[in-house]
Amino acid sequence: CAAPCRTHDDCPRGSGCVPAEGRCLELERCEQDSNCPEDKVCNDGACLDPGECPPDALEGPQGNDEPARATAVHPGRLELTLCPGDRDWLSLELPAGVELRARVTAPAHGVQLTLLGPAGQELARQPGDIRLDLPTAGRHVLGVQATDPTQQLAVTLELTLDAGRDARA
């Protein structure tokens, strides 16, 4: 990408955004199995081994399957692929006194969200939608997981910030 990216929408077709690095990466893409090498199949637009779940651009070079390796993101719309048994962790640097809303817009059901505060304490855990005034500033970590551990899901997540309850009063 010529300009930095924050979401996949900022990147040209056939590439995905790595928000922590602010750059687009070209993905090995396919439209059907015949576009892939003989021992691979086309799964969600990528050539993979049969049964393999495609990583999304938010996985990062070491993966983001635990809070310590959460991928840094900014508020906005994010696209994730949740592989069976996978939990993706995303981090946001946030000020105190704002309201964070994390909302799964697709699929309608089947996704659990977990929000951890700067000290690693669990602030919220619920299906599909978290809305919370943040009492402290710092690195907050959001876990995204399918409620059925055998399922692969393509997830659209909206992260928004608003003035906290004190600022609205």
Disulfide bonds with the S-S distance in Angstrom:
Cys1-Cys24 1.96
Cys5-Cys17 2.15
Cys11-Cys24 2.05
Cys30-Cys42 2.14
Cys36-Cys47 2.24
Cys53-Cys83 2.02
